[in-house]
Amino acid sequence: MVVAAFRIYLTSVMRNDGKIGIWGIPGTRRLHRRTLEALRLRKCNRTVVRWNTPTVWGMLQQVKRLVVIEAEDMYKAREEKEANHRALRPPLVVNHLPPSSADSA
């Protein structure tokens, strides 16, 4: 079996109804919560790296609605996009002091 990516990045996500966290989501089965715990996805919006194995894919098949699966290049591109979005523009410097005579000459 030829594997394209050796590692996969898994991120736990919120459901569409806005519930935060995995443990407080109504309708989530105990088996799904235990599977997420086995994948070490204990909190919402956390990312973990796992080996690309059939065992991991079997667990992901159970919780595919709660997890985003990405390859390494996709993950790095998303992180770079989010970092650029969060980047602050340079500060605006406002001087409230009256101009001195040395500045005008």
N, CA, C and O atoms as CSV, one atom per row, in Angstrom:
chain,resi,resn,atom,element,x,y,z
A,1,MET,N,N,0.845,-1.183,0.000
A,1,MET,CA,C,0.000,0.000,0.000
A,1,MET,C,C,0.880,1.233,0.000
A,1,MET,O,O,1.738,1.380,0.870
A,2,VAL,N,N,0.682,2.125,-0.964
A,2,VAL,CA,C,1.449,3.363,-1.051
A,2,VAL,C,C,0.670,4.453,-0.334
A,2,VAL,O,O,-0.504,4.685,-0.620
A,3,VAL,N,N,1.335,5.115,0.597
A,3,VAL,CA,C,0.696,6.151,1.389
A,3,VAL,C,C,1.207,7.510,0.911
A,3,VAL,O,O,2.415,7.748,0.881
A,4,ALA,N,N,0.290,8.396,0.538
A,4,ALA,CA,C,0.688,9.698,0.023
A,4,ALA,C,C,1.252,10.581,1.132
A,4,ALA,O,O,2.295,11.208,0.952
A,5,ALA,N,N,0.585,10.635,2.252
A,5,ALA,CA,C,1.045,11.448,3.377
A,5,ALA,C,C,1.223,10.527,4.586
A,5,ALA,O,O,0.330,9.746,4.916
A,6,PHE,N,N,2.363,10.623,5.232
A,6,PHE,CA,C,2.614,9.762,6.381
A,6,PHE,C,C,1.893,10.251,7.627
A,6,PHE,O,O,1.532,9.465,8.503
A,7,ARG,N,N,1.690,11.565,7.692
A,7,ARG,CA,C,1.020,12.120,8.868
A,7,ARG,C,C,-0.225,12.873,8.429
A,7,ARG,O,O,-0.253,13.484,7.361
A,8,ILE,N,N,-1.244,12.822,9.260
A,8,ILE,CA,C,-2.457,13.593,9.016
A,8,ILE,C,C,-2.714,14.478,10.224
A,8,ILE,O,O,-2.382,14.122,11.355
A,9,TYR,N,N,-3.299,15.614,9.973
A,9,TYR,CA,C,-3.609,16.586,11.020
A,9,TYR,C,C,-5.106,16.537,11.274
A,9,TYR,O,O,-5.910,16.667,10.350
A,10,LEU,N,N,-5.475,16.346,12.541
A,10,LEU,CA,C,-6.874,16.234,12.935
A,10,LEU,C,C,-7.227,17.407,13.830
A,10,LEU,O,O,-6.507,17.701,14.784
A,11,THR,N,N,-8.322,18.074,13.531
A,11,THR,CA,C,-8.783,19.204,14.321
A,11,THR,C,C,-10.216,18.952,14.731
A,11,THR,O,O,-11.068,18.669,13.889
A,12,SER,N,N,-10.486,19.051,16.013
A,12,SER,CA,C,-11.866,18.912,16.480
A,12,SER,C,C,-12.593,20.214,16.215
A,12,SER,O,O,-12.014,21.289,16.368
A,13,VAL,N,N,-13.844,20.134,15.821
A,13,VAL,CA,C,-14.607,21.314,15.431
A,13,VAL,C,C,-15.910,21.371,16.214
A,13,VAL,O,O,-16.367,20.379,16.782
A,14,MET,N,N,-16.496,22.577,16.224
A,14,MET,CA,C,-17.795,22.750,16.855
A,14,MET,C,C,-18.883,22.300,15.883
A,14,MET,O,O,-18.692,22.304,14.667
A,15,ARG,N,N,-19.989,21.926,16.427
A,15,ARG,CA,C,-21.126,21.602,15.576
A,15,ARG,C,C,-21.783,22.890,15.115
A,15,ARG,O,O,-21.452,23.970,15.604
A,16,ASN,N,N,-22.704,22.782,14.185
A,16,ASN,CA,C,-23.356,23.959,13.618
A,16,ASN,C,C,-24.257,24.671,14.613
A,16,ASN,O,O,-24.562,25.848,14.419
A,17,ASP,N,N,-24.694,23.998,15.672
A,17,ASP,CA,C,-25.587,24.654,16.610
A,17,ASP,C,C,-24.833,25.497,17.629
A,17,ASP,O,O,-25.456,26.062,18.528
A,18,GLY,N,N,-23.508,25.599,17.518
A,18,GLY,CA,C,-22.736,26.507,18.349
A,18,GLY,C,C,-22.335,25.966,19.696
A,18,GLY,O,O,-21.794,26.708,20.515
A,19,LYS,N,N,-22.581,24.707,19.950
A,19,LYS,CA,C,-22.192,24.134,21.231
A,19,LYS,C,C,-20.674,24.057,21.313
A,19,LYS,O,O,-20.011,23.686,20.345
A,20,ILE,N,N,-20.135,24.406,22.462
A,20,ILE,CA,C,-18.689,24.431,22.642
A,20,ILE,C,C,-18.266,23.197,23.414
A,20,ILE,O,O,-18.926,22.785,24.368
A,21,GLY,N,N,-17.164,22.617,22.993
A,21,GLY,CA,C,-16.618,21.468,23.699
A,21,GLY,C,C,-17.210,20.172,23.206
A,21,GLY,O,O,-18.298,20.147,22.630
A,22,ILE,N,N,-16.506,19.126,23.428
A,22,ILE,CA,C,-16.943,17.820,22.961
A,22,ILE,C,C,-17.875,17.174,23.972
A,22,ILE,O,O,-18.841,16.509,23.595
A,23,TRP,N,N,-17.591,17.366,25.246
A,23,TRP,CA,C,-18.328,16.633,26.283
A,23,TRP,C,C,-19.719,17.190,26.486
A,23,TRP,O,O,-20.602,16.460,26.938
A,24,GLY,N,N,-19.954,18.461,26.169
A,24,GLY,CA,C,-21.256,19.059,26.406
A,24,GLY,C,C,-22.179,19.015,25.219
A,24,GLY,O,O,-23.256,19.608,25.261
A,25,ILE,N,N,-21.793,18.327,24.152
A,25,ILE,CA,C,-22.631,18.308,22.960
A,25,ILE,C,C,-23.747,17.295,23.139
A,25,ILE,O,O,-23.488,16.098,23.260
A,26,PRO,N,N,-24.993,17.769,23.156
A,26,PRO,CA,C,-26.084,16.818,23.242
A,26,PRO,C,C,-26.163,15.984,21.972
A,26,PRO,O,O,-25.943,16.504,20.878
A,27,GLY,N,N,-26.467,14.727,22.097
A,27,GLY,CA,C,-26.591,13.859,20.947
A,27,GLY,C,C,-25.301,13.173,20.552
A,27,GLY,O,O,-25.305,12.342,19.645
A,28,THR,N,N,-24.196,13.497,21.208
A,28,THR,CA,C,-22.943,12.813,20.916
A,28,THR,C,C,-22.894,11.524,21.724
A,28,THR,O,O,-23.072,11.537,22.942
A,29,ARG,N,N,-22.659,10.445,21.059
A,29,ARG,CA,C,-22.648,9.162,21.738
A,29,ARG,C,C,-21.399,9.011,22.598
A,29,ARG,O,O,-20.363,9.619,22.329
A,30,ARG,N,N,-21.515,8.208,23.615
A,30,ARG,CA,C,-20.377,7.948,24.497
A,30,ARG,C,C,-19.231,7.306,23.716
A,30,ARG,O,O,-18.061,7.589,23.973
A,31,LEU,N,N,-19.576,6.439,22.763
A,31,LEU,CA,C,-18.559,5.802,21.930
A,31,LEU,C,C,-17.774,6.842,21.125
A,31,LEU,O,O,-16.559,6.722,20.965
A,32,HIS,N,N,-18.475,7.863,20.621
A,32,HIS,CA,C,-17.797,8.917,19.870
A,32,HIS,C,C,-16.895,9.743,20.781
A,32,HIS,O,O,-15.781,10.099,20.396
A,33,ARG,N,N,-17.364,10.043,21.968
A,33,ARG,CA,C,-16.521,10.794,22.911
A,33,ARG,C,C,-15.284,10.000,23.278
A,33,ARG,O,O,-14.194,10.563,23.385
A,34,ARG,N,N,-15.438,8.691,23.473
A,34,ARG,CA,C,-14.291,7.841,23.803
A,34,ARG,C,C,-13.328,7.742,22.613
A,34,ARG,O,O,-12.114,7.674,22.802
A,35,THR,N,N,-13.859,7.736,21.412
A,35,THR,CA,C,-13.008,7.691,20.224
A,35,THR,C,C,-12.201,8.974,20.099
A,35,THR,O,O,-11.010,8.930,19.794
A,36,LEU,N,N,-12.845,10.122,20.333
A,36,LEU,CA,C,-12.117,11.396,20.292
A,36,LEU,C,C,-11.045,11.444,21.377
A,36,LEU,O,O,-9.962,11.986,21.160
A,37,GLU,N,N,-11.345,10.884,22.528
A,37,GLU,CA,C,-10.357,10.833,23.597
A,37,GLU,C,C,-9.183,9.930,23.206
A,37,GLU,O,O,-8.035,10.235,23.527
A,38,ALA,N,N,-9.466,8.826,22.517
A,38,ALA,CA,C,-8.400,7.931,22.062
A,38,ALA,C,C,-7.526,8.607,21.010
A,38,ALA,O,O,-6.331,8.327,20.915
A,39,LEU,N,N,-8.129,9.502,20.217
A,39,LEU,CA,C,-7.361,10.275,19.242
A,39,LEU,C,C,-6.649,11.470,19.882
A,39,LEU,O,O,-5.928,12.205,19.206
A,40,ARG,N,N,-6.853,11.658,21.180
A,40,ARG,CA,C,-6.300,12.758,21.968
A,40,ARG,C,C,-6.841,14.119,21.554
A,40,ARG,O,O,-6.142,15.129,21.633
A,41,LEU,N,N,-8.076,14.134,21.117
A,41,LEU,CA,C,-8.784,15.382,20.825
A,41,LEU,C,C,-9.709,15.663,21.995
A,41,LEU,O,O,-10.888,15.314,21.964
A,42,ARG,N,N,-9.176,16.286,23.010
A,42,ARG,CA,C,-9.929,16.469,24.245
A,42,ARG,C,C,-10.675,17.793,24.309
A,42,ARG,O,O,-11.622,17.924,25.085
A,43,LYS,N,N,-10.272,18.781,23.511
A,43,LYS,CA,C,-10.935,20.078,23.539
A,43,LYS,C,C,-11.270,20.501,22.119
A,43,LYS,O,O,-10.702,20.003,21.148
A,44,CYS,N,N,-12.208,21.434,22.026
A,44,CYS,CA,C,-12.642,21.908,20.727
A,44,CYS,C,C,-11.570,22.798,20.101
A,44,CYS,O,O,-10.850,23.507,20.803
A,45,ASN,N,N,-11.475,22.751,18.778
A,45,ASN,CA,C,-10.519,23.543,17.989
A,45,ASN,C,C,-9.069,23.246,18.331
A,45,ASN,O,O,-8.220,24.131,18.217
A,46,ARG,N,N,-8.769,22.039,18.742
A,46,ARG,CA,C,-7.388,21.612,18.976
A,46,ARG,C,C,-6.954,20.720,17.825
A,46,ARG,O,O,-7.764,19.993,17.249
A,47,THR,N,N,-5.670,20.782,17.496
A,47,THR,CA,C,-5.136,19.986,16.393
A,47,THR,C,C,-4.102,19.008,16.918
A,47,THR,O,O,-3.260,19.369,17.741
A,48,VAL,N,N,-4.163,17.776,16.448
A,48,VAL,CA,C,-3.181,16.757,16.789
A,48,VAL,C,C,-2.670,16.140,15.492
A,48,VAL,O,O,-3.333,16.203,14.456
A,49,VAL,N,N,-1.486,15.543,15.564
A,49,VAL,CA,C,-0.879,14.883,14.416
A,49,VAL,C,C,-0.883,13.383,14.680
A,49,VAL,O,O,-0.442,12.930,15.736
A,50,ARG,N,N,-1.376,12.624,13.727
A,50,ARG,CA,C,-1.435,11.176,13.861
A,50,ARG,C,C,-0.826,10.541,12.620
A,50,ARG,O,O,-0.790,11.143,11.547
A,51,TRP,N,N,-0.347,9.313,12.789
A,51,TRP,CA,C,0.159,8.559,11.650
A,51,TRP,C,C,-1.004,8.114,10.797
A,51,TRP,O,O,-2.096,7.859,11.303
A,52,ASN,N,N,-0.771,8.022,9.503
A,52,ASN,CA,C,-1.794,7.624,8.552
A,52,ASN,C,C,-1.867,6.096,8.509
A,52,ASN,O,O,-1.211,5.459,7.684
A,53,THR,N,N,-2.669,5.517,9.404
A,53,THR,CA,C,-2.788,4.067,9.496
A,53,THR,C,C,-4.257,3.657,9.368
A,53,THR,O,O,-5.148,4.475,9.593
A,54,PRO,N,N,-4.509,2.424,9.015
A,54,PRO,CA,C,-5.905,1.961,8.934
A,54,PRO,C,C,-6.646,2.048,10.270
A,54,PRO,O,O,-7.858,2.265,10.294
A,55,THR,N,N,-5.930,1.882,11.369
A,55,THR,CA,C,-6.576,1.987,12.681
A,55,THR,C,C,-7.108,3.391,12.911
A,55,THR,O,O,-8.239,3.566,13.364
A,56,VAL,N,N,-6.300,4.382,12.600
A,56,VAL,CA,C,-6.722,5.777,12.771
A,56,VAL,C,C,-7.877,6.088,11.837
A,56,VAL,O,O,-8.824,6.765,12.237
A,57,TRP,N,N,-7.820,5.605,10.591
A,57,TRP,CA,C,-8.905,5.864,9.655
A,57,TRP,C,C,-10.206,5.190,10.103
A,57,TRP,O,O,-11.289,5.717,9.851
A,58,GLY,N,N,-10.113,4.048,10.753
A,58,GLY,CA,C,-11.317,3.413,11.289
A,58,GLY,C,C,-11.949,4.242,12.388
A,58,GLY,O,O,-13.173,4.355,12.467
A,59,MET,N,N,-11.105,4.829,13.248
A,59,MET,CA,C,-11.648,5.698,14.301
A,59,MET,C,C,-12.221,6.974,13.703
A,59,MET,O,O,-13.243,7.473,14.173
A,60,LEU,N,N,-11.576,7.506,12.674
A,60,LEU,CA,C,-12.067,8.731,12.039
A,60,LEU,C,C,-13.391,8.502,11.323
A,60,LEU,O,O,-14.205,9.419,11.214
A,61,GLN,N,N,-13.607,7.302,10.842
A,61,GLN,CA,C,-14.872,6.995,10.173
A,61,GLN,C,C,-16.043,7.147,11.146
A,61,GLN,O,O,-17.139,7.534,10.740
A,62,GLN,N,N,-15.817,6.848,12.419
A,62,GLN,CA,C,-16.880,6.986,13.421
A,62,GLN,C,C,-17.183,8.443,13.741
A,62,GLN,O,O,-18.343,8.798,13.951
A,63,VAL,N,N,-16.172,9.284,13.782
A,63,VAL,CA,C,-16.350,10.663,14.266
A,63,VAL,C,C,-16.087,11.682,13.169
A,63,VAL,O,O,-15.635,12.790,13.457
A,64,LYS,N,N,-16.362,11.330,11.913
A,64,LYS,CA,C,-16.027,12.214,10.798
A,64,LYS,C,C,-16.805,13.524,10.825
A,64,LYS,O,O,-16.355,14.501,10.226
A,65,ARG,N,N,-17.949,13.586,11.491
A,65,ARG,CA,C,-18.699,14.837,11.569
A,65,ARG,C,C,-18.138,15.784,12.631
A,65,ARG,O,O,-18.498,16.961,12.661
A,66,LEU,N,N,-17.269,15.283,13.494
A,66,LEU,CA,C,-16.708,16.101,14.563
A,66,LEU,C,C,-15.255,16.481,14.323
A,66,LEU,O,O,-14.664,17.186,15.141
A,67,VAL,N,N,-14.659,16.027,13.208
A,67,VAL,CA,C,-13.228,16.194,12.994
A,67,VAL,C,C,-12.969,16.699,11.578
A,67,VAL,O,O,-13.637,16.284,10.631
A,68,VAL,N,N,-11.990,17.601,11.440
A,68,VAL,CA,C,-11.494,18.019,10.132
A,68,VAL,C,C,-10.177,17.299,9.897
A,68,VAL,O,O,-9.285,17.345,10.743
A,69,ILE,N,N,-10.049,16.637,8.758
A,69,ILE,CA,C,-8.862,15.855,8.423
A,69,ILE,C,C,-8.095,16.594,7.339
A,69,ILE,O,O,-8.658,16.925,6.296
A,70,GLU,N,N,-6.793,16.860,7.582
A,70,GLU,CA,C,-5.985,17.608,6.626
A,70,GLU,C,C,-4.625,16.941,6.450
A,70,GLU,O,O,-4.114,16.290,7.362
A,71,ALA,N,N,-4.055,17.112,5.277
A,71,ALA,CA,C,-2.670,16.718,5.049
A,71,ALA,C,C,-1.772,17.847,5.556
A,71,ALA,O,O,-2.258,18.918,5.919
A,72,GLU,N,N,-0.469,17.603,5.579
A,72,GLU,CA,C,0.458,18.573,6.158
A,72,GLU,C,C,0.465,19.885,5.386
A,72,GLU,O,O,0.464,20.954,5.997
A,73,ASP,N,N,0.471,19.828,4.055
A,73,ASP,CA,C,0.502,21.061,3.276
A,73,ASP,C,C,-0.791,21.859,3.412
A,73,ASP,O,O,-0.761,23.090,3.433
A,74,MET,N,N,-1.930,21.163,3.505
A,74,MET,CA,C,-3.202,21.849,3.704
A,74,MET,C,C,-3.243,22.535,5.068
A,74,MET,O,O,-3.730,23.659,5.188
A,75,TYR,N,N,-2.730,21.854,6.095
A,75,TYR,CA,C,-2.724,22.411,7.435
A,75,TYR,C,C,-1.841,23.652,7.502
A,75,TYR,O,O,-2.235,24.666,8.079
A,76,LYS,N,N,-0.644,23.575,6.914
A,76,LYS,CA,C,0.271,24.719,6.950
A,76,LYS,C,C,-0.288,25.903,6.173
A,76,LYS,O,O,-0.104,27.048,6.586
A,77,ALA,N,N,-0.960,25.654,5.066
A,77,ALA,CA,C,-1.573,26.733,4.299
A,77,ALA,C,C,-2.688,27.407,5.100
A,77,ALA,O,O,-2.815,28.632,5.089
A,78,ARG,N,N,-3.493,26.603,5.794
A,78,ARG,CA,C,-4.570,27.186,6.606
A,78,ARG,C,C,-4.009,27.997,7.767
A,78,ARG,O,O,-4.512,29.080,8.068
A,79,GLU,N,N,-2.969,27.478,8.421
A,79,GLU,CA,C,-2.355,28.211,9.524
A,79,GLU,C,C,-1.743,29.526,9.051
A,79,GLU,O,O,-1.843,30.541,9.741
A,80,GLU,N,N,-1.110,29.513,7.877
A,80,GLU,CA,C,-0.525,30.739,7.340
A,80,GLU,C,C,-1.604,31.760,7.002
A,80,GLU,O,O,-1.429,32.954,7.245
A,81,LYS,N,N,-2.714,31.297,6.446
A,81,LYS,CA,C,-3.821,32.186,6.117
A,81,LYS,C,C,-4.404,32.809,7.392
A,81,LYS,O,O,-4.691,34.006,7.423
A,82,GLU,N,N,-4.578,32.001,8.436
A,82,GLU,CA,C,-5.099,32.527,9.699
A,82,GLU,C,C,-4.120,33.499,10.347
A,82,GLU,O,O,-4.539,34.492,10.943
A,83,ALA,N,N,-2.823,33.225,10.237
A,83,ALA,CA,C,-1.820,34.129,10.813
A,83,ALA,C,C,-1.823,35.462,10.083
A,83,ALA,O,O,-1.705,36.510,10.717
A,84,ASN,N,N,-1.955,35.441,8.761
A,84,ASN,CA,C,-2.035,36.688,8.005
A,84,ASN,C,C,-3.302,37.458,8.344
A,84,ASN,O,O,-3.303,38.688,8.370
A,85,HIS,N,N,-4.368,36.735,8.599
A,85,HIS,CA,C,-5.627,37.395,8.960
A,85,HIS,C,C,-5.527,38.069,10.328
A,85,HIS,O,O,-6.097,39.138,10.546
A,86,ARG,N,N,-4.794,37.430,11.251
A,86,ARG,CA,C,-4.655,37.983,12.598
A,86,ARG,C,C,-3.578,39.050,12.705
A,86,ARG,O,O,-3.492,39.753,13.712
A,87,ALA,N,N,-2.754,39.173,11.662
A,87,ALA,CA,C,-1.632,40.110,11.735
A,87,ALA,C,C,-2.155,41.535,11.924
A,87,ALA,O,O,-3.132,41.950,11.300
A,88,LEU,N,N,-1.485,42.253,12.790
A,88,LEU,CA,C,-1.881,43.627,13.066
A,88,LEU,C,C,-1.219,44.573,12.082
A,88,LEU,O,O,-0.078,44.368,11.671
A,89,ARG,N,N,-1.946,45.601,11.717
A,89,ARG,CA,C,-1.332,46.620,10.876
A,89,ARG,C,C,-0.431,47.486,11.744
A,89,ARG,O,O,-0.570,47.468,12.967
A,90,PRO,N,N,0.490,48.243,11.152
A,90,PRO,CA,C,1.386,49.063,11.961
A,90,PRO,C,C,0.597,50.110,12.751
A,90,PRO,O,O,-0.428,50.603,12.282
A,91,PRO,N,N,1.072,50.443,13.941
A,91,PRO,CA,C,0.313,51.389,14.774
A,91,PRO,C,C,0.300,52.788,14.171
A,91,PRO,O,O,1.255,53.222,13.527
A,92,LEU,N,N,-0.799,53.468,14.397
A,92,LEU,CA,C,-0.949,54.843,13.947
A,92,LEU,C,C,-0.448,55.741,15.069
A,92,LEU,O,O,-0.967,55.687,16.184
A,93,VAL,N,N,0.548,56.559,14.785
A,93,VAL,CA,C,1.148,57.428,15.796
A,93,VAL,C,C,0.513,58.807,15.671
A,93,VAL,O,O,0.575,59.444,14.620
A,94,VAL,N,N,-0.096,59.252,16.762
A,94,VAL,CA,C,-0.732,60.563,16.791
A,94,VAL,C,C,-0.006,61.407,17.825
A,94,VAL,O,O,0.142,61.001,18.977
A,95,ASN,N,N,0.442,62.571,17.412
A,95,ASN,CA,C,1.140,63.479,18.305
A,95,ASN,C,C,0.182,64.595,18.688
A,95,ASN,O,O,-0.257,65.357,17.826
A,96,HIS,N,N,-0.149,64.701,19.977
A,96,HIS,CA,C,-1.093,65.703,20.455
A,96,HIS,C,C,-0.398,66.944,20.988
A,96,HIS,O,O,-1.062,67.875,21.445
A,97,LEU,N,N,0.892,66.972,20.940
A,97,LEU,CA,C,1.633,68.136,21.411
A,97,LEU,C,C,1.680,69.198,20.320
A,97,LEU,O,O,1.770,68.874,19.136
A,98,PRO,N,N,1.620,70.481,20.725
A,98,PRO,CA,C,1.742,71.532,19.699
A,98,PRO,C,C,3.144,71.511,19.094
A,98,PRO,O,O,4.109,71.161,19.774
A,99,PRO,N,N,3.257,71.879,17.834
A,99,PRO,CA,C,4.589,71.881,17.225
A,99,PRO,C,C,5.522,72.868,17.921
A,99,PRO,O,O,5.145,73.994,18.245
A,100,SER,N,N,6.720,72.419,18.133
A,100,SER,CA,C,7.686,73.301,18.791
A,100,SER,C,C,8.349,74.201,17.745
A,100,SER,O,O,8.242,73.965,16.542
A,101,SER,N,N,9.033,75.232,18.232
A,101,SER,CA,C,9.675,76.180,17.329
A,101,SER,C,C,10.834,75.514,16.589
A,101,SER,O,O,11.177,75.948,15.490
A,102,ALA,N,N,11.449,74.469,17.159
A,102,ALA,CA,C,12.555,73.778,16.499
A,102,ALA,C,C,12.050,72.965,15.321
A,102,ALA,O,O,12.778,72.775,14.347
A,103,ASP,N,N,10.800,72.476,15.391
A,103,ASP,CA,C,10.247,71.691,14.286
A,103,ASP,C,C,9.901,72.557,13.100
A,103,ASP,O,O,10.036,72.123,11.957
A,104,SER,N,N,9.451,73.788,13.351
A,104,SER,CA,C,9.023,74.662,12.269
A,104,SER,C,C,10.189,75.326,11.562
A,104,SER,O,O,10.041,75.763,10.421
A,105,ALA,N,N,11.357,75.414,12.215
A,105,ALA,CA,C,12.494,76.109,11.581
A,105,ALA,C,C,13.300,75.212,10.713
A,105,ALA,O,O,14.283,75.650,10.116
